Amino acid sequence: MSITYTKVHNRHDMIHKFCQFTLQTPRFQFHDTISIGFIEKGHCLAHVDSIRQLGPNTLVVIPAQYVHWCQPIDPLHWQYQMLFLEPKLMQSATHPMAIKLTTMQSQQLKTYCIA
């Protein structure tokens, strides 16, 4: 089981979270930041704009103060990363989104932005 939080390039307005093999209880929550999640492995049930199953290579954008929850279906095969941004960095994020990425887009995201 592993969850780690790190600041991005010593910035105070971005925090990176890496999580794998972790059981999460589905509970409603919200953050003061914009949450950008990237599902690398496994599937989860997520309540963002509705309840749905999300899988690998999916990018999820959750606006600040938006109530949501997420639960991995199989925690032993679950890995994701989150980037928490201060709302001032992305003013246009007012509605949640789940975006299915291609394998190439996923690799680029891991290489340049999150990993």
Steps between C-alpha positions, in 0.01 A plus 500: 500500500636839408386861496754780459456876475767733361514864399549556129832674427493670841179683412247569772205497261543139371512170687551158341345184649602149395289209621515126437364183660289700745150420618288812511160526660257684277418816690381832376779756508612823341825693474585868501710428192431384146574126485636348180517123525657246269404134531799289399391148600176336602145625518296696748146607565489877513229748583607820332221618270326161531595155626701315239786261455830654390806309381861536390609798292217717631559858603251646750471873571309594817439869573577647842220455756331231285365211711613159371619151600703218349551133587739255330334179384812291566748684727781256418490610136431869554736789431432866442655842528342831595616854451341755732503856360402825662179616327667821377717288267202367304202734521300319230461173695139531617360160401648152549633309201619146433713474187613170348857539374681305232805298601724768347322779689535302823872453445545869424308595814712272717822626341434872497245587765450259786750217527 
